[in-house]
Amino acid sequence: MKSVIVVGAGIWGSSLALRLAETGWRVTLVEQHKPGHVRQASAGETRLLRCAHGADDWYARLAWQARDGWRRLGERAGEELYLESGMVWFARTPDGWEHASAQVLKNLDIECEVLDPGDGGRFFPDFRGDDLSFLLWEPHAGVLRARRATQVTAGLAAYAGARLVRARALPVAGQAAVRIEGEVHRADRVVWACGAWLPQLFDGLPITVTKQDTLHFAVPPAWSVPETPAWVDHGASAYGHGDVDGVGMKATSDAEGPPYEPEHGSRQVDAGSVEHARDYLRRRFPALGAAPVLFSQVCQYAITPDAEWLMTEVTPGVYVLGGDSGHGFKHGPALAAHLAGVLEGEHGLEPRFGAHERTPARGLRTSGRTG
Ligand SMILES: Cc1cc2nc3c(=O)[nH]c(=O)nc-3n(C[C@H](O)[C@H](O)[C@H](O)COP(=O)(O)OP(=O)(O)OC[C@H]3O[C@@H](n4cnc5c(N)ncnc54)[C@H](O)[C@@H]3O)c2cc1C
């Protein structure tokens, strides 16, 4: 039986552990805390699933495959992990990122519709779109109950036979092995899916870790319906969704925050982030300009310069999986299938995910700017 040690039980490590445990591998999943613990990026209350990725079609296709994976996972778990609320993109120019996205979605036969900014009232009780060129409606996009989905995925992996070990693992140079409390454990393959902790484990990775404040606002009943679509303003680096589980309407910034250390960094949101989000609400949804913060969370991005992920073999049999760049949750089940194919020798690693020098680009993120 082939054996694998997966380090990190965020959504990437847990999805891979589940996939491999169900396809004949002996799996050990090592996690320093608990699956779904609040420091991990995967423990956000919610994460968006969208297929639009600007001009890129690789991630668009993967997101579409992942949508099926989430729906199947929800059916297995007997709970709705994916809420298909749809998503409205606010396009500021006629031929920008959203236009390129619409072209790709059409080519891939993924449903989308270009609408007039005046149609915003169909989706939101109070909407101002006079600065917009058009709206892009993606009906099969939506919201994932992220923390819960991570716990369910790790639980299913354990149910499928993965051995969950609570420990902090360290790499062993040049070997397919991990060191836990001084003891070396070997396997045919080792995958380090350690999110924002990766730069502490391996030198020279093209990953920067940033603090990201997430805010949910208390909204009037007309807005508190889970069917309120998700929305993204790429040009303003702002995004959000309706009140999914009574934690309020999410409205937050996708612009990169300050450098951050995921284990010990402060988990308090900055006052400036609240003001920034409220300014946006005031402009886009004027009725919500004075909405109080109901819930907040601090999370971290592990960003590469070009927002392409990192999936690379650092030593024969040892893989680093990270650099999610703030857009990796949605892909969990499909990414796991992709990497499982690499480990099975069915196909090679995508060159785009290599450890080469990266040229700065932001087309894959929902953030069109940095500040
Ligand atoms: C504010 C915010 C909003 C986001 N929005 C979206 C979105 O809308 N859509 C989307 O698709 N994505 C989104 N993302 C990105 C998404 O959350 C991440 O891509 C995803 O969660 C990455 O999962 P991961 O498993 O790689 O990392 P993590 O979830 O961080 O898991 C890594 C795990 O490794 C463990 N670990 C680390 N080192 C060790 C060690 N040495 N030994 C044992 N265990 C170790 C950690 O404890 C941790 O549990 C967002 C991220 C943030 C922060």
The ligand as a MOL file (V3000), in Angstrom:
LIG
                    3D

  0  0  0     0  0            999 V3000
M  V30 BEGIN CTAB
M  V30 COUNTS 53 58 0 0 0
M  V30 BEGIN ATOM
M  V30 1 C -9.8170 36.8490 4.7050 0
M  V30 2 C -9.6940 35.7480 3.6930 0
M  V30 3 C -10.6650 35.6240 2.7060 0
M  V30 4 C -10.5650 34.6020 1.7790 0
M  V30 5 N -11.5550 34.4850 0.8430 0
M  V30 6 C -11.5380 33.4470 -0.0050 0
M  V30 7 C -12.6300 33.2540 -0.9000 0
M  V30 8 O -13.6110 33.9910 -0.8810 0
M  V30 9 N -12.5670 32.1850 -1.7380 0
M  V30 10 C -11.5050 31.3280 -1.7490 0
M  V30 11 O -11.5240 30.3970 -2.5460 0
M  V30 12 N -10.4560 31.4910 -0.9160 0
M  V30 13 C -10.4600 32.5260 -0.0450 0
M  V30 14 N -9.4280 32.6960 0.8300 0
M  V30 15 C -8.2760 31.8030 0.7530 0
M  V30 16 C -8.5380 30.4950 1.4710 0
M  V30 17 O -8.9990 30.6980 2.7730 0
M  V30 18 C -7.2300 29.7070 1.4510 0
M  V30 19 O -6.8460 29.5520 0.1010 0
M  V30 20 C -7.3210 28.3290 2.0530 0
M  V30 21 O -7.9920 28.3490 3.2750 0
M  V30 22 C -5.8980 27.7740 2.2140 0
M  V30 23 O -5.9690 26.5560 2.8970 0
M  V30 24 P -4.6560 25.8110 3.3670 0
M  V30 25 O -5.1010 24.4590 3.7540 0
M  V30 26 O -3.6070 25.9540 2.3360 0
M  V30 27 O -4.1060 26.6470 4.6220 0
M  V30 28 P -4.6040 26.7170 6.1380 0
M  V30 29 O -6.0720 26.6400 6.2100 0
M  V30 30 O -3.9800 27.9040 6.7710 0
M  V30 31 O -4.0530 25.4000 6.7990 0
M  V30 32 C -2.6880 25.2010 7.0510 0
M  V30 33 C -2.6070 24.2990 8.2550 0
M  V30 34 O -1.2730 23.8250 8.4140 0
M  V30 35 C -1.0370 23.6700 9.8130 0
M  V30 36 N 0.4170 23.6270 10.0250 0
M  V30 37 C 1.2850 24.5860 9.6860 0
M  V30 38 N 2.5410 24.2100 9.9850 0
M  V30 39 C 2.4360 22.9900 10.5520 0
M  V30 40 C 3.4050 22.0690 11.0540 0
M  V30 41 N 4.7080 22.3410 11.0150 0
M  V30 42 N 2.9630 20.9020 11.5630 0
M  V30 43 C 1.6370 20.5990 11.6140 0
M  V30 44 N 0.6940 21.4550 11.1220 0
M  V30 45 C 1.0910 22.6200 10.5870 0
M  V30 46 C -1.7000 24.9070 10.3890 0
M  V30 47 O -1.9530 24.7450 11.7830 0
M  V30 48 C -2.9600 24.9790 9.5650 0
M  V30 49 O -4.0370 24.3080 10.1770 0
M  V30 50 C -9.4830 33.7080 1.7920 0
M  V30 51 C -8.4950 33.8270 2.7840 0
M  V30 52 C -8.6050 34.8340 3.7290 0
M  V30 53 C -7.5520 34.9490 4.7850 0
M  V30 END ATOM
M  V30 BEGIN BOND
M  V30 1 1 1 2
M  V30 2 1 2 3
M  V30 3 2 2 52
M  V30 4 2 3 4
M  V30 5 1 4 5
M  V30 6 1 4 50
M  V30 7 2 5 6
M  V30 8 1 6 7
M  V30 9 1 6 13
M  V30 10 2 7 8
M  V30 11 1 7 9
M  V30 12 1 9 10
M  V30 13 2 10 11
M  V30 14 1 10 12
M  V30 15 2 12 13
M  V30 16 1 13 14
M  V30 17 1 14 15
M  V30 18 1 14 50
M  V30 19 1 15 16
M  V30 20 1 16 17
M  V30 21 1 16 18
M  V30 22 1 18 19
M  V30 23 1 18 20
M  V30 24 1 20 21
M  V30 25 1 20 22
M  V30 26 1 22 23
M  V30 27 1 23 24
M  V30 28 2 24 25
M  V30 29 1 24 26
M  V30 30 1 24 27
M  V30 31 1 27 28
M  V30 32 2 28 29
M  V30 33 1 28 30
M  V30 34 1 28 31
M  V30 35 1 31 32
M  V30 36 1 32 33
M  V30 37 1 33 34
M  V30 38 1 33 48
M  V30 39 1 34 35
M  V30 40 1 35 36
M  V30 41 1 35 46
M  V30 42 1 36 37
M  V30 43 1 36 45
M  V30 44 2 37 38
M  V30 45 1 38 39
M  V30 46 1 39 40
M  V30 47 2 39 45
M  V30 48 1 40 41
M  V30 49 2 40 42
M  V30 50 1 42 43
M  V30 51 2 43 44
M  V30 52 1 44 45
M  V30 53 1 46 47
M  V30 54 1 46 48
M  V30 55 1 48 49
M  V30 56 2 50 51
M  V30 57 1 51 52
M  V30 58 1 52 53
M  V30 END BOND
M  V30 END CTAB
M  END
